[in-house]
């Protein structure tokens, strides 16, 4: 009975810790929103302190959304959320519903909450409104909302920035 209760507590801690991703990445207006997780399958490894969601994984809270094929959540011994890895074709993180919302995508997204850093690799791209950024690696700081794009020998950093007066950005009254 004790072991079963402990497993239930660990499952609850995993879900609560998963919410840490959302609360750290999203805007403060979402903090009071419910967090929802959907996936085809869920597995928790008590010894490794690792939760794995697979198959059409969707984390949502307010205007924050993470889509991936597979998400692994790592906890420390105090059941604190320390890292999230999302894999997909691509995995997508969207913060906001407005036209200037940030969308970060790549085959792999790694989120490290203490630093507020999301690293995208595997054909990563960062979109905001009609502006586009592509590189070999993109690092986005959720706390400062700053991005760093890194190229390599096979891929240079590419940017497409549209001026605010471009026809695509104009609206009629």
Secondary structure, 3 states (H helix, E strand, C coil): CHHHHHHHHHHHHHHHHHHHHHHHHCCHHHCCCCEEEECCEEEEECCCCEEEEEEEEEEEECCEEEEEEEEEEEECCCCCEEEEEEEEEEEEEEECCCCCCEEEEEEEEEEECCCCEEEEECCCEEEECCEEEECCEEEEECCCCEEEEECCCCCCCEEECCCCCCHHHCCCC
